[in-house]
Amino acid sequence: PSSGAPPSRPTTGSTAPPPAPRPPGATRRGPAPAPADRARLLRRFAADVDGHIEEQALLDVREAGHTIGNARWEAGNVRDLLDFAAGGVERLSGRQIPVAGGIDVTFLEPLGVIGVIAPWNFPLPIAAWGLAPALAAGNAVILKPAETTPLTALRLAELALEAGIPEHLFQVLPGRGAVAGDALVEHPGVAKIVFTGSTRVGKQIMAKCADRVKRVTLELGGKSPNIVFADADLEAAAAAAPMAFLDNTGQDCCARTRILVQRSAYDRFLELLAPGIESVVVGDPADEKTQMGPLISRAQLERVRSYVTDGLTTVRGAAPEGPGFWYPPTLVTDVDPTAPVATEEVFGPVAVVLPFEDEEDAVRLANATEYGLSGSLWTRDIGRALRVSRAVAAGNLSVNSHSSVRYSTPFGGYKQSGLGRELGPDALTAFTETKNVFISTEA
Ligand code: NAD
């Protein structure tokens, strides 16, 4: 932590009773601040993040290769998450339930220490999805960033300290997943794990958490469909499809990497789509005009290459030559729907295009995956939009758009895409335990 000054203690306002005297050391390892103070601290933290958006964005560009536009959005998203969570602190109330012979009340109590294990693809926002509501609900947080992206997380911890978040409530623990991440999973003092990453590791973590009945939220992979019906605005659907899987160089669990097109519109849609793939600006992520940067690492580049095997029919955009983990925007057509590129999460700038016959066939194809995170559908028929949205087994659907993540709406996966929900109106509740207390009025 860079700040040498001790964090200033916020006050509770003139009507609140004076805080009880704390024993020596209580400011370092004491309980969570009172709700109004907690909200104020989180707002101050949000303001501090807001004042350092450009700095965090540039760090993100250097560390993860994100385009500068995306990186600014990501840093701003952390500010918004903190503000949103701050608004929930004083609204996090239990209930009073009518019962015979007394009064029944519930308390939403903090769980304790939350271990947030974050991935490298959106290091800051995904860390904050866990961090902000967990702190707001009165917990302490230990954040384990991914091996390749610790810097923005460490800087975030400094900003938290500067904002007055007590040191014992938020710590960053960089290190290898199998060491530092596993230590959080195994530690009896950690009450809940919030994990985002691969389905393989997620399953291991869930199994280990089961041993202790430790709470766990999992945000895992995806192979999300983008369903284009013949009655859609094909121009709009084709214009939106490229960045729906190329954003963040395809390293996005919500990437719409299975483009399903009704057969009667298939040829026309491909004609409209191909120029959009070929014209994506790939290059230096610090350049404001760049739409897509490099992949995160050589390992990720090799992984993406392994999926686009010789003999596949492709439409490709351009990518820089020379040093860097570059891979061009790639569309795979005429592919067997059971091929690995059509079924597994590539996590790179690669999508497949598959034809379907009718609504029933579209839903069947969309659901023919172990994943169920996101999906989009394009149609002018409102009845169909609702029917298909309900029939696709995924947590986040969008109609005539590719939006899926907002801090104010719930996010999470069906099937092997995850367990539990983050964000949205119930975000804080996920970091509490409900306690029921009955008080007899007849004693
Ligand atoms: P990963 O699952 O190995 O890593 C994610 C996080 O978990 C990192 O912080 C890592 O250090 C930690 N971790 C790894 N092993 C652990 C263990 N045994 N115990 C506790 N923590 C552990 O993911 P990866 O290797 O970085 O990426 C591999 C693939 O995972 C990607 O190609 C992609 O398909 C998928 N992925 C998905 C998301 C997503 O948002 N859903 C994010 C990142 C990666």
Residues whose N, C-alpha, C, O or C-beta is under 5 A from the ligand:
A	BS01	NAD	I117 A118 P119 W120 N121 K144 P145 A146 E147 G175 R176 G177 A178 G181 D182 T196 G197 S198 V201 E219 L220 G221 C253 E345 V346 F347
